């Protein structure tokens, strides 16, 4: 048992929203790696970052992703920086699970994340940080992705239907399979 799909991408690309929609359309559970980290740590991602630092967060994130890849039968959305960890990239490759890179223009991302409140790596100037994150992470996203889907000016439902189609599922707009 492993996930039906893993969603990756920058903050604001719609991984969580689209992942929930996709899971509903496929009638499977949804999980977000940040929520898995919070459940494991017993505290918020922001608190783990602030108290323990990014390295400790990434270690915990890699651990929960590895567990999910081995035993979660649903749609899994990864935190935007999960691909920074070599063990996570290796686990994704070894799992054989389809990895869908969600992409959006920086303009769209800036609009979606606003001031970056609640996102530790966007603290300060979210627009500048997004540009830097995009430059650093794009090659890693491309390395792990089996599919790339653009989310600009598209509803999460339309994106979920496109992903389902890429994965071989036939889902009509506005319907949920029985």
Backbone bond lengths (Angstrom), bond angles and torsions (degrees), N, CA, C in turn:
res aa  C-N    CA-C-N  psi(-1)  N-CA   C-N-CA  omega(-1)  CA-C   N-CA-C  phi
1 X - - - 1.447 - - 1.531 107.84 -
2 X 1.320 115.78 128.50 1.458 121.45 176.52 1.521 108.16 -148.99
3 X 1.326 117.37 167.57 1.472 119.19 -178.16 1.523 113.03 -58.75
4 X 1.323 115.78 152.18 1.463 121.52 175.19 1.515 110.05 -74.39
5 X 1.338 115.68 -32.68 1.462 121.72 178.93 1.506 108.82 -160.37
6 X 1.329 114.85 150.94 1.461 122.24 173.64 1.518 106.52 -119.95
7 X 1.334 116.50 131.49 1.457 121.69 179.10 1.518 110.13 -105.01
8 X 1.331 116.30 131.81 1.466 122.38 177.80 1.519 108.68 -128.98
9 X 1.326 116.04 161.06 1.455 121.21 177.00 1.513 110.81 153.44
10 X 1.307 114.34 172.94 1.459 121.23 -179.96 1.526 111.56 -66.52
11 X 1.339 117.06 160.71 1.458 119.67 173.02 1.529 109.64 -57.98
12 X 1.320 115.54 133.70 1.457 120.36 177.82 1.521 114.64 95.57
13 X 1.327 117.93 -2.50 1.462 119.02 179.26 1.527 112.03 -78.30
14 X 1.319 117.39 -13.95 1.460 120.70 177.27 1.514 114.45 100.27
15 X 1.320 117.69 24.39 1.461 120.79 -176.94 1.529 112.16 -59.43
16 X 1.305 117.06 -47.72 1.465 120.06 -176.99 1.523 111.19 -70.97
17 X 1.315 117.53 -48.75 1.467 120.72 -179.04 1.520 111.06 -62.56
18 X 1.332 116.25 -47.92 1.461 120.17 179.21 1.522 110.54 -66.05
19 X 1.315 117.33 -40.27 1.457 120.79 178.83 1.515 112.32 -59.36
20 X 1.321 116.61 -42.27 1.475 119.98 177.55 1.527 110.70 -62.98
21 X 1.319 115.88 -43.63 1.481 120.19 179.00 1.526 110.77 -63.59
22 X 1.317 117.12 -45.01 1.457 121.07 -179.83 1.529 110.29 -61.97
23 X 1.311 116.67 -45.85 1.469 120.47 179.24 1.531 110.65 -59.57
24 X 1.325 117.14 -42.01 1.466 120.33 178.63 1.527 110.63 -63.27
25 X 1.324 116.58 -42.13 1.462 120.42 -179.96 1.521 111.86 -66.36
26 X 1.308 117.20 -32.05 1.471 121.64 179.12 1.526 112.12 -90.97
27 X 1.332 115.98 -4.31 1.470 124.20 -176.62 1.529 112.11 53.36
28 X 1.330 114.07 50.54 1.459 122.05 176.48 1.531 107.99 -131.03
29 X 1.320 118.79 165.48 1.461 120.87 178.46 1.539 112.02 -70.50
30 X 1.313 114.57 161.99 1.465 122.44 176.31 1.517 108.21 -121.28
31 X 1.338 116.34 143.25 1.466 121.21 173.35 1.521 108.87 -141.58
32 X 1.302 115.24 147.02 1.458 123.31 177.82 1.521 106.78 -118.56
33 X 1.324 117.48 131.64 1.466 119.35 -175.71 1.523 112.58 -61.62
34 X 1.335 117.95 -32.99 1.470 118.80 177.37 1.529 110.74 -63.15
35 X 1.338 117.10 -41.03 1.467 120.42 178.05 1.529 110.60 -66.57
36 X 1.328 116.46 -35.93 1.468 119.58 177.02 1.522 111.15 -65.50
37 X 1.335 116.44 -39.47 1.471 120.80 176.54 1.523 109.79 -62.48
38 X 1.334 116.16 -46.32 1.465 120.02 -178.92 1.525 111.37 -61.41
39 X 1.330 117.05 -40.92 1.466 120.44 179.05 1.531 110.52 -65.04
40 X 1.315 116.61 -41.67 1.479 121.24 -179.64 1.524 111.56 -68.49
41 X 1.351 116.37 -42.46 1.469 120.71 -176.73 1.523 112.55 -81.72
42 X 1.322 116.78 -23.00 1.458 120.30 -176.04 1.516 112.66 74.01
43 X 1.334 116.65 20.10 1.460 121.80 177.93 1.526 109.41 -154.58
44 X 1.311 115.53 169.85 1.462 120.39 -175.74 1.530 111.60 -72.88
45 X 1.331 115.20 157.86 1.462 121.04 174.91 1.525 109.26 -56.56
46 X 1.327 117.02 -44.64 1.466 120.91 -179.83 1.517 111.12 -58.37
47 X 1.330 116.65 -40.03 1.464 120.29 179.73 1.531 111.09 -68.94
48 X 1.331 117.16 -40.71 1.469 120.03 178.24 1.526 109.28 -61.49
49 X 1.337 116.81 -45.80 1.468 120.70 177.83 1.524 110.81 -58.79
50 X 1.341 116.03 -49.84 1.466 120.52 -174.52 1.525 112.31 -67.29
51 X 1.311 117.51 -39.68 1.460 122.09 -175.22 1.527 113.37 -85.64
52 X 1.330 116.02 -45.18 1.459 120.38 -172.16 1.522 114.23 -105.39
53 X 1.330 117.04 -18.14 1.460 121.41 -179.75 1.521 112.93 93.89
54 X 1.322 114.89 165.74 1.459 120.59 -176.90 1.524 112.61 -64.76
55 X 1.327 118.51 -38.68 1.467 120.72 -178.06 1.531 110.91 -60.53
56 X 1.326 117.34 -44.33 1.466 120.72 178.77 1.525 110.67 -65.10
57 X 1.332 116.16 -39.57 1.462 119.92 176.99 1.526 110.06 -60.66
58 X 1.334 117.11 -46.99 1.474 120.81 -177.74 1.527 111.19 -62.68
59 X 1.326 117.87 -37.21 1.467 121.03 177.26 1.528 110.66 -62.63
60 X 1.322 116.03 -46.54 1.460 121.13 179.64 1.535 110.18 -65.59
61 X 1.317 116.21 -40.98 1.468 121.60 178.60 1.536 110.06 -60.48
62 X 1.322 117.34 -46.76 1.470 121.21 179.67 1.526 110.71 -60.58
63 X 1.316 116.35 -38.69 1.466 120.97 179.95 1.529 111.12 -63.52
64 X 1.345 117.32 -49.99 1.469 119.35 -177.35 1.529 111.33 -68.61
65 X 1.327 117.94 -32.17 1.461 120.74 177.25 1.526 109.88 -67.61
66 X 1.331 117.27 -42.29 1.461 120.81 177.32 1.517 112.12 -58.74
67 X 1.320 116.12 -43.13 1.467 120.80 178.13 1.531 110.06 -63.97
68 X 1.326 117.00 -44.52 1.466 120.80 -179.55 1.527 111.34 -64.23
69 X 1.312 117.32 -40.89 1.469 119.96 179.44 1.523 111.65 -63.29
70 X 1.314 116.55 -28.94 1.460 121.04 -178.53 1.521 113.66 -85.65
71 X 1.340 117.96 -22.53 1.459 116.68 -171.50 1.512 117.80 -147.88
72 X 1.323 118.89 12.23 1.464 120.85 -178.85 1.520 109.09 -106.56
73 X 1.311 117.32 122.86 1.465 122.20 -178.09 1.524 109.63 -103.92
74 X 1.329 116.07 78.47 1.456 120.13 -179.25 1.513 110.27 -169.09
75 X 1.319 115.49 -151.41 1.466 122.23 177.30 1.519 107.19 -106.53
76 X 1.333 116.08 129.57 1.460 122.31 -176.81 1.523 109.56 -118.31
77 X 1.324 117.12 123.37 1.467 122.24 174.74 1.523 107.97 -102.54
78 X 1.335 116.04 130.07 1.461 120.68 179.97 1.518 110.26 -97.49
79 X 1.323 115.71 149.35 1.449 120.72 172.02 1.523 108.98 -59.67
80 X 1.314 116.58 151.51 1.457 121.53 -174.74 1.508 115.63 -55.38
81 X 1.320 117.61 -30.49 1.462 120.81 -177.93 1.509 114.79 -99.57
82 X 1.319 118.15 6.40 1.466 120.78 -177.29 1.521 112.00 -58.19
83 X 1.331 116.94 -32.63 1.469 120.38 -177.77 1.523 112.91 -71.76
84 X 1.310 118.28 -8.07 1.462 121.34 178.20 1.527 111.61 -68.28
85 X 1.321 116.94 -24.37 1.455 122.15 -176.79 1.524 109.91 -89.34
86 X 1.318 115.64 121.31 1.467 121.02 -177.88 1.519 111.86 -56.26
87 X 1.327 117.82 -41.01 1.463 119.58 -178.25 1.528 111.40 -64.94
88 X 1.315 117.43 -31.63 1.467 120.50 176.76 1.522 110.14 -69.63
89 X 1.333 116.75 -44.21 1.469 119.33 177.83 1.526 110.78 -61.29
90 X 1.330 116.37 -41.43 1.464 120.70 179.20 1.534 110.79 -65.16
91 X 1.320 116.64 -41.44 1.468 120.65 179.50 1.527 110.97 -64.87
92 X 1.325 116.63 -38.90 1.467 119.95 176.96 1.519 110.25 -62.14
93 X 1.320 116.86 -46.55 1.466 120.95 -179.39 1.529 110.99 -62.94
94 X 1.313 116.79 -43.78 1.460 121.01 -177.57 1.526 112.71 -69.47
95 X 1.328 116.89 -26.76 1.469 120.56 -175.43 1.523 112.94 -70.86
96 X 1.317 117.24 -28.74 1.456 120.31 -175.83 1.518 113.78 73.99
97 X 1.318 117.45 4.61 1.455 122.28 179.77 1.532 109.06 -74.66
98 X 1.340 118.32 138.31 1.463 119.26 176.28 1.535 110.43 -62.78
99 X 1.324 115.73 130.63 1.459 121.77 178.79 1.521 107.54 -112.12
100 X 1.324 115.69 122.25 1.456 121.74 -176.90 1.524 109.10 -108.35
101 X 1.322 114.94 118.73 1.460 121.10 176.01 1.521 108.42 -86.90
102 X 1.322 116.39 119.51 1.459 121.52 174.11 1.520 107.36 -92.80
103 X 1.327 116.19 127.43 1.464 121.28 -178.05 1.519 110.10 -121.94
104 X 1.311 114.77 144.96 1.467 122.73 174.59 1.513 108.57 -144.19
105 X 1.314 116.20 154.93 1.458 120.19 176.29 1.528 109.25 -67.15
106 X 1.318 116.17 156.70 1.471 119.49 177.93 1.527 110.55 -61.27
107 X 1.299 116.88 -33.68 1.480 120.41 178.15 1.534 109.91 -60.87
108 X 1.312 116.32 -46.95 1.462 120.65 178.51 1.525 111.00 -63.70
109 X 1.325 116.32 -43.81 1.465 119.95 -179.79 1.519 111.50 -61.17
110 X 1.339 116.71 -43.84 1.474 119.99 179.65 1.526 110.32 -60.28
111 X 1.322 116.52 -40.47 1.470 120.37 179.63 1.532 109.89 -65.71
112 X 1.304 116.92 -42.25 1.471 120.75 -176.24 1.519 113.72 -71.51
113 X 1.324 118.64 -38.98 1.469 120.01 -175.91 1.527 112.79 -90.69
114 X 1.326 117.75 -12.83 1.466 120.36 178.92 1.513 111.61 57.93
115 X 1.324 115.69 -126.47 1.466 119.77 -178.09 1.527 112.83 -85.56
116 X 1.345 117.06 1.90 1.461 120.77 177.89 1.512 114.09 80.36
117 X 1.333 117.17 10.99 1.461 121.05 -179.10 1.535 110.32 -53.77
118 X 1.325 116.76 130.99 1.453 122.16 179.50 1.519 113.47 84.77
119 X 1.331 117.08 2.48 1.466 121.36 179.16 1.525 106.91 -120.57
120 X 1.332 116.94 100.36 1.466 120.88 -171.92 1.527 115.00 -53.86
121 X 1.317 117.60 -38.03 1.466 119.05 -176.61 1.525 113.43 -80.92
122 X 1.329 117.11 -3.97 1.468 119.93 176.84 1.521 111.70 -106.95
123 X 1.316 116.73 5.63 1.465 120.72 -179.86 1.518 110.29 -58.64
124 X 1.311 115.55 144.66 1.466 120.87 -177.36 1.507 109.13 94.33
125 X 1.298 117.70 -117.03 1.456 122.82 -179.75 1.531 108.96 -100.06
126 X 1.332 115.90 97.03 1.469 120.97 -174.48 1.526 111.61 -60.09
127 X 1.321 118.13 -39.45 1.470 121.02 -178.04 1.530 111.09 -63.46
128 X 1.312 116.60 -45.54 1.460 120.80 179.29 1.523 110.47 -65.79
129 X 1.324 116.47 -42.09 1.467 121.12 -179.63 1.533 110.76 -64.31
130 X 1.338 117.34 -39.85 1.464 120.41 178.71 1.524 111.22 -61.20
131 X 1.318 116.34 -42.55 1.471 120.20 178.79 1.528 110.81 -60.88
132 X 1.323 116.29 -43.69 1.463 120.73 179.96 1.529 110.99 -66.37
133 X 1.328 116.39 -42.44 1.464 120.17 179.17 1.530 110.70 -63.48
134 X 1.327 116.54 -41.11 1.469 120.51 179.61 1.521 110.65 -60.19
135 X 1.307 116.65 -46.22 1.468 120.79 -179.14 1.531 111.36 -63.19
136 X 1.307 116.68 -41.22 1.465 120.55 -177.05 1.526 113.06 -75.80
137 X 1.328 117.24 -36.05 1.462 120.14 -170.78 1.531 114.99 -95.28
138 X 1.312 118.09 -23.57 1.468 120.06 -175.44 1.529 112.83 -51.62
139 X 1.337 119.61 -46.25 1.473 118.40 179.18 1.535 112.78 -61.77
140 X 1.316 117.18 -34.10 1.465 120.73 179.84 1.525 110.94 -72.07
141 X 1.337 116.23 -40.05 1.468 119.61 175.98 1.524 109.92 -60.53
142 X 1.321 115.76 -45.46 1.473 120.66 -179.34 1.525 110.84 -62.94
143 X 1.326 116.06 -34.90 1.466 120.65 -179.92 1.528 111.66 -62.41
144 X 1.325 118.02 -39.50 1.466 120.85 -175.07 1.528 113.76 -94.33
145 X 1.327 117.83 -17.11 1.467 121.26 -172.58 1.520 113.03 -76.16
146 X 1.324 114.47 136.92 1.453 120.51 170.53 1.529 110.54 -101.04
147 X 1.334 116.54 -19.56 1.464 122.80 177.35 1.529 108.22 -141.35
148 X 1.339 116.20 150.89 1.462 121.86 175.85 1.524 107.66 -127.17
149 X 1.336 116.78 129.52 1.458 122.02 -179.09 1.525 108.36 -130.99
150 X 1.321 116.16 130.58 1.462 121.67 178.53 1.522 109.69 -88.22
151 X 1.342 116.03 136.32 1.466 120.55 -176.77 1.527 113.49 -109.58
152 X 1.331 118.00 -0.39 1.468 120.22 179.72 1.527 110.88 -58.63
153 X 1.318 116.17 134.10 1.468 123.88 174.55 1.535 112.96 51.93
154 X 1.335 116.00 33.97 1.459 120.76 179.11 1.520 109.17 -133.48
155 X 1.308 115.69 141.91 1.468 119.48 177.88 1.528 109.47 -72.38
156 X 1.315 115.11 156.08 1.465 119.58 178.09 1.526 110.26 -63.03
157 X 1.312 117.83 -30.01 1.460 121.01 178.10 1.528 111.18 -66.96
158 X 1.318 117.19 -43.70 1.475 120.54 177.90 1.527 110.60 -64.26
159 X 1.324 116.44 -40.88 1.465 120.08 179.14 1.532 109.74 -64.90
160 X 1.323 117.06 -42.10 1.465 120.80 179.19 1.527 111.07 -61.97
161 X 1.316 117.68 -40.01 1.465 121.07 178.17 1.524 110.25 -64.64
162 X 1.328 117.15 -41.19 1.465 119.73 177.64 1.526 110.93 -62.30
163 X 1.320 116.55 -43.75 1.470 119.89 179.59 1.529 110.25 -63.01
164 X 1.328 116.20 -45.30 1.465 119.72 179.02 1.527 110.47 -57.09
165 X 1.309 116.46 -41.56 1.464 121.02 178.53 1.530 111.03 -63.76
166 X 1.338 116.71 -44.07 1.466 120.58 177.59 1.527 111.49 -59.44
167 X 1.329 116.06 -30.88 1.465 121.63 -178.27 1.533 112.38 -87.01
168 X 1.343 115.95 -2.09 1.453 119.59 177.66 1.511 115.88 94.55
169 X 1.322 117.79 10.48 1.461 121.49 177.44 1.521 108.70 -95.32
170 X 1.329 116.48 143.55 1.462 120.36 174.97 1.523 107.98 -104.42
171 X 1.325 114.76 111.35 1.454 120.90 -179.80 1.508 108.16 -131.69
172 X 1.313 115.98 126.56 1.458 119.51 177.28 1.516 108.92 -86.08
173 X 1.311 116.14 149.32 1.460 122.36 179.83 1.535 109.64 -53.82
174 X 1.335 114.80 130.21 1.456 120.67 175.95 1.516 114.87 81.19
175 X 1.334 117.64 4.89 1.458 119.21 179.88 1.512 110.92 -116.10
176 X 1.285 114.01 158.38 1.462 121.04 175.29 1.518 106.44 -122.91
177 X 1.321 118.65 131.41 1.469 120.05 -179.46 1.510 111.96 -61.84
178 X 1.321 116.03 148.94 1.468 119.78 179.37 1.511 111.00 -92.83
